[in-house]
Amino acid sequence: MELKYVVRGGETSDLHKIVVLYRTVASRSGGIAREADEVTEAYVRSFIEKSLESGIILAIEDPENPEILIAEVHTYKPGIKVFAHIFSDLTIVVRPDYQGKGIGKLLLGTLLQETISKHSEVMRVELLVRESNKRAIEFYKKLGFNIEGRLENRICDKTGKLEADIPMGWTFPACRQQV
């Protein structure tokens, strides 16, 4: 039987579930920029609050155990007037054992559709991805994100190896010019 994954809005009450999810993903090399011990309740609470206040936060529960989140995505406005048309700091995480099953595509696709339908003032979504994460770069490209440069030597991994962060942006297809 094929499992059905349902995207729902993230909530403040998801705090502990999101901490567990992020620590699981962070424990794998290249998963997210933070290491597992850097995933604190304060960090997660901060992005939940910002996303609920001025952005979007979405989650997918394990269909067999709703106490476990298998994926989450969030983004929010930077809080500066000249950037009021932007969702930034987009982060998406999918539990390693659920990757490659279309869950990330479902989640990020839903976020982009919500951006179009519920946030008419937002014309752009931004994220950063490390250059060695070729799989993620291709994933974002397939969803319409474009590479917009390189931030050389921005990441220093545990071994001291430096690599670039790749800024990527998605612009609403029929960009709403406010002239």
VENLINNOR-V237340 format. One line per field, one symbol per residue. burial: + if it has 24 or more other C-alpha atoms within 12 Angstrom, else -. A space follows every 50 residues. Layout:
burial = ???
//
This chain:
burial = ----+-++++++-++-++++++++++---+++++----+-+--++-++++ +--+++++++++-----+++++++++++------++++++++++++-+-- --++++++++++-+++--+-+++++++++++----++-++--+-+++--- ----+---------++++++++-------
//
